[in-house]
């Protein structure tokens, strides 16, 4: 059974930084894309950043230049370095991974990021 678990959320002041981590564990043959989505109260879940198995990155326009997604394939882990945080970045951040065998999509339970003004 595969599990995807996030860590690293919390409360930070505007302009500050946080790093989120997400590890996939269990019966994993290989992992395609991994990345992060977020959902603020009253909003739909949206893509924040994604990284392919080959290292290609995709970012939401709202986070370009401030957030960096990276992964450690040996550890089946994806990271999200968030700098220059804004109150509008406040949301629950969910990790996503597309994993073989399958492939199948897996989601973490989410980690809350709160940015105070």
Number of C-alpha atoms within 10 A of each C-alpha: 6 13 15 20 19 24 17 14 18 14 14 18 14 17 14 14 17 17 16 21 20 27 19 24 14 9 12 15 10 14 20 15 19 29 27 27 19 22 19 16 9 6 9 9 15 14 18 25 23 25 22 17 15 9 13 11 16 16 18 13 10 11 17 12 11 12 20 20 24 20 22 11 12 6 11 17 21 25 23 22 14 20 17 15 23 19 15 13 21 20 21 18 26 25 30 25 28 19 20 14 11 10 13 12 14 16 20 19 14 22 21 19 22 20 20 16 11
